């Protein structure tokens, strides 16, 4: 959680809300590790979001923190919503295909309706509502799902093409492992040959109709690293531009 706290300090905002989420390991249930902790934390986030209609930037932790915010955005904007998934990984595992039970690898699939029954939102996303940007990883089961459902996926070479045709409302999920690890090392699951910081910042600042966002997966070896802090600060500012 040190990464989440540091990102919260760096992202410009009018009001900052800190939730007392549990950080302890919980119980595994139906293939999801720490299920009770995830369920409790998602409930706290849902409650906080119910009290605001402002533009919200959620920071975590891992990608699992975005379960409730994206579900809330879908409930508000309906099927017009597009989720721009800026991430090296597609996070399309299910509890049956990810033996570790790590929910952050399942969060998008859960939002699409395939996951632990207590975590799947009342109104799941449709595959055509998701656009991937910077994706360059994924196991066979994830890639098969992505191809079978005709989901738009853009890698590093065509990163900017992810914005083609997007006019809002758009929710931007940003996993910092989309970045090139040589330029930004503080991530839990680095994948080589990522996008440069300036390309990420330029893309984020160019999103039309942005209604919410998240910045996730910051795992700082040195929280005082000012070069990395400046990248996060600029990504946060681009979300409000």
SEGU-495840 format. One record per residue: residue in one letter; x, y, z of N, C-alpha, C, O in turn. Coordinates in steps of 0.1 Angstrom, whole numbers, plus 5000, padded with zeros to 4 digits. Example, Ala and Ser with C-alpha at 12.3 -4.5 7.8 and 13.67 -1.06 7.14 Angstrom:
% residues 2
A513249435078512349555078513249675078514249675085;S512849785071513749895071512950005079513450115080;
END
This chain:
% residues 241
X500849885000500050005000500950135000500350244998;X502250115002503050235002502950304988503050424987;X502850224977502750284964501450364963501450474957;X500350304968499050374967499150514974498650614969;X499750504986499850634994500650734987500350854987;X501750694981502650784974501950844961502050964959;X501250754954500550804942499450914946499351014940;X498750884957497750974962498351114965497751214964;X499651114970500251244973500651314960500751434961;X500851244950501451304937500351354928500551444920;X499151284928498151324918497351444923496851454934;X497351554915496651674919495151654920494551584912;X494551714930493151694933492551804941493351874948;X491251824941490551924950490351864963490451924973;X489951734963489651664976490251524975490151454965;X490851484986491351354987490651274998490451315009;X490151154994489451065003490350935005490650864995;X490750905017491450785020490650685027489950715037;X490550565022489650465028490550365036491650335032;X490050325047490750235056490650095052490050005059;X491250065040491149925035492049825043493049865048;X491549705043492349605050493549565041493449555029;X494649545048495949515041496349365044497349325039;X495649305053496049165057495549065047494649085039;X496248955047495848835038494548785044494348775056;X493648755034492348705038492148555034493148485032;X490948515033490648375030490448355015489848435008;X490848245010490648204996489248144995488848065003;X488548184985487148134983486848124968487048214960;X486448004964486047974950487148024940486848084929;X488347994943489548024934490048164935490948204928;X489548254944489948394946490648404959490048384970;X491948434959492748454971492348584978492148684971;X492248584991491948704999490548754995490348874995;X489648664992488348704987487648794997487048904993;X487648765010486948845020487448985021486649085023;X488749005019489349135019488949215007488649335008;X489049154995488649214983487149264984486849374980;X486249174989484849204989484649324999483849414996;X485349325010485149425020485649565014484949665016;X486849555008487349685003486549734991486349864990;X486049654983485149694972483849764978483349864972;X483349704988482249774995482449905000481649994999;X483649925006484050065011484150164999483750275000;X484750114988484850204976483550234971483250354967;X482650134970481250164964480550274973479950364968;X480750254986480050354995480650494993479850594993;X481950504992482550634990482150694976481850814976;X482050614966481650664953480150714953479750804945;X479350644961477950684961477650824966476650884964;X478650874973478451014979479051124971479151234975;X479451094958480051194950479651174936479451064931;X479551284929479251284914480351354907480251394895;X481551384914482651444908483451354900483251234900;X484451404892485451334885486351264896486951344904;X486451134895487251064906488450994899488250924889;X489651014905490750934902491050834913491350884924;X490950704911491150604921492650564920493150534909;X493250554932494650504932494750374940494050364951;X495550284936495750154944497250134944498050194938;X497550044951497349904951497349854937497849914927;X496849724937496849664924495549694916494649764920;X495449624904494349654895492949624901491949674897;X492949534911491649504917490949614924489749614925;X491649724926490949844932489949904923489149984927;X490049874910489249934900487849864898487049904889;X487649754905486449684903485149764906484349784897;X485149824918483949914921483850034913482750074909;X484950114911484850234903484350214888483550294883;X484850104882484350084868482950034868482150074859;X482549954878481149914879480250034881479150044876;X480650124889479850244892479750334880478750384877;X480850344872480850424860479850364850479150434843;X479850234849478950164840477450184844476650204836;X477250174857475850194862475450334859474250364856;X476350434859475950574856475750604842474850674838;X476750554833476750594819476150484810475950514798;X475950364815475350264807476250214796477450224797;X475650154786476450094775477150194766477850144757;X476950324768477750424761479150424766480050484760;X479450374778480750384785481750294777481450184773;X482950354775484050274770485150264782485450374788;X485650154784486750134794488050124786488250024778;X488950224787490250224781491250154790491650214800;X491550034787492449944796493849964792494349894783;X494550054799495950084795496850004804497050034816;X497349894799497949794807498749694798498349664787;X499849644803500649544796499849414795500049334786;X499049394805498349264807496849284804496249394807;X496149184799494649204797493849174809492649214810;X494349104820493649084832492349014829491249044835;X492348904820491148834816491148694821490448604816;X491948664832491848534838490548514845489848614848;X490148394848489048354857489648284869490748244869;X488848264879489348174890489748034886490547974893;X489147994875489447854870490747854862491347744861;X491247964857492347964848493648024854494748024848;X493448084866494648144873494848074886494148094896;X495747984887495947894898496347974911496047924922;X497048084909497448164921496348224928496448254940;X495248244921494048314928494148464929493348524936;X495148514923495448664924494348744917494248734904;X493548814924492348884918492748984908492049004898;X493949054909494249164900494449104886494349184876;X494648974884494748924871493348884865493248844854;X492348894873490948854870489948974869488848954865;X490449094873489449204875488649244863487449254864;X489249254851488549284839487549174835486449204832;X487949054836487048944833485848944842484748904838;X486148974855485048984865484049094861482849074861;X484549204857483749314852482949284840481849334837;X483449184832482749134820481749024823481148974814;X481648984836480648884840481148754843480348664846;X482448724841482948594844483948594856485048634855;X483448564868484248564880483548514892482448454890;X484048544903483448504916482048564916481848684913;X481048484919479648534918479348654927478548734924;X480148664938479848784947480648904943480449014949;X481448894933482249014928481749064914482049174911;X481148974907480549014894479549124896478649114904;X479649244889478649354890477349314885477149224877;X476349384890474949354886474749384871473949314864;X475549474866475449504852476849484846477649584846;X477249374841478549354835478749434823477849464815;X480049464820480449524808480249424796480249304798;X480049484784480049404772481449404766482149514767;X481949304760483349304754483649424745484749474745;X482649464737482849574728483049714735483349814729;X482749714748482949834756484449854761484749954767;X485249754758486649764763487649774752487549714741;X488549874753489649894744490949884751491249954761;X491849794746493149774753494149864746494149884734;X495049924754496150004749497449964756497549964768;X498449934748499749904753499849754757500849714764;X498849674754498949534758499949454750500149474738;X500749384757501849304751502049164758503149104757;X501149124767501249004774499848934774498848994769;X499748824780498548744782498748594779499548564770;X498148514787498248364784497248324774496448404769;X497248194770496448144759494948164762494248194753;X494548134775493148154778492648294777491548314772;X493448384781493148534779493048574765492148644761;X494048534757494048574743492948514735492448564726;X492648384739491448324732490148394735489348414726;X489948434747488748514751488748644743487748684737;X489848714743489948844736489648824721488848904716;X490248724715489948704700488548664698487948704688;X488048574706486648514704485648624705484648624698;X485848724713484948834715485148954707484449054708;X486148944698486449054689486849184696486449294692;X487549174708487849294716489049374709489949314704;X488849504709489949594703491149594712491049624724;X492249554706493549554713494649614706494949584694;X495249714712496349784706497649774715497549784727;X498749744708499949714715500749844717500249954718;X502049834717502949944718503150024705503050144704;X503249944694503450004681502350094677502450204671;X501050054680499850124676499150174688497950184688;X499850214698499350264711498250364709497150364715;X498650474702497750584700496450554692495450624694;X496450444685495250404677494150364686493050354682;X494450334699493350304708492350414710491250384714;X492750534707491850644708490950664696489950754697;X491150594685490350614673488950584676488550474680;X488050674673486650654675486050674689484850664691;X486950704698486450724712486050864714486850964711;X484850884719484351024721483651044735483151144738;X483750944743483150954756481750904757481050894747;X481350864769482150874781483150754782482950644778;X484350794786485550704787486050694801486250794808;X486250574806486950554819488350494816488450394808;X489350554821490750514818491350434830491550494840;X491650314828492350234838493750234834494150184823;X494650274843496050284840496850194849496950224861;X497450094844498350014851499750054847500150054835;X500550094857501850154853502850064847503850104842;X502449924846503349834839503249844824503849774817;X502349934820502349964805503550034801503950034789;X504250094810505450174807506650084805506749964809;X507650134798508950064795509650054809509950164815;X510049934813510649924826511949994828512350034839;X512650014817513950094818513650234822514450294829;X512550294817512250434820511450444833511550554839;X510850334837510050344850510050194856509450104851;X510850184866511150044871510250004882510249884885;X509550094889508750054901507449994898506350064900;X507449874893506249804890506349654894507449604895;X505249594898505349454903505549354892506249254894;X505049374880505049274869505549344856504749364847;X506849374856507349444844507349354831507549234832;X507049424820507049354807507949444798507649554797;X508949384792509849464784509149524772508049484768;X509849624766509349694754508049764755507149754747;X507949844766506649914769506650054762507650084755;X505650134765505550264760506450364769506650334780;X506850464763507650564770506650654778505450664775;X507150714789506350794797505650904789504450934791;X506350974780505751084773504651034764503651114762;X504650914759503550864750502350834759501250864755;X502550784771501450764780500750894784499550904783;X501550984787501051114791500351184780499251244782;X500851174768500251234756498851174753497951234750;X498851034754497650964751496551004762495451024758;X496951004774495951034785495351174783494151194785;X496251264780495751404778494951424766494251524765;X494951324757494151334745492851264745492051264736;X492551194756491251124757490051214758490051314766;X489151194749487951284748486851224756486551104755;X486251304765485051254772485451174784484751074788;X486551204791487051124802486151144814485851264818;X485551044820484651054831485150994844484551014855;X486350934844486950874856488150794852488450764840;X488950764862490250694859490850634872490350664883;X491750544869492550484880494050474877494350454865;X494850494886496350464885496650354895496450374907;X497250244889497450134898498850074896499650104887;X499249984905500349894904501749964905502749924899;X501750074913503050144916503650064928503050054939;X504850014925505549934936506949994937507949944932;X507050104945508350174945509450104954509250074965;X510550084947511750044955512250154963512750134974;X512150274958512550394964511450504963511450574952;X510550524973509550624971509950764970509250854966;X511250784972511850924971512350944957512951054954;X512250854948512750864934511950974927510850954924;X512651094926511951204920511651194905510651254900;X512451124898512151104884510851024882510051064873;X510750914889509450844888508250914894507150914888;X508550994904507451074910506951174900505751204899;X507851234893507451334883506651274872505651334867;X506951144868506151074858504651054863503751084855;X504551014875503250994881502451124882501351134879;X503251224886502651364888502051414874500951464874;X502851384864502451434850501251344845500451404838;X501251214848500151134844498851184851497751194844;X498951214864497751264871497351394866496151414865;X498251484862497851614857497151594843496251674840;X497651504835497051474822495651434823494851464814;X495351354833493951314835492951434838491751414835;X493451544842492651654845492751764835492251874836;X493551734824493751844814492551864805492551944796;
END
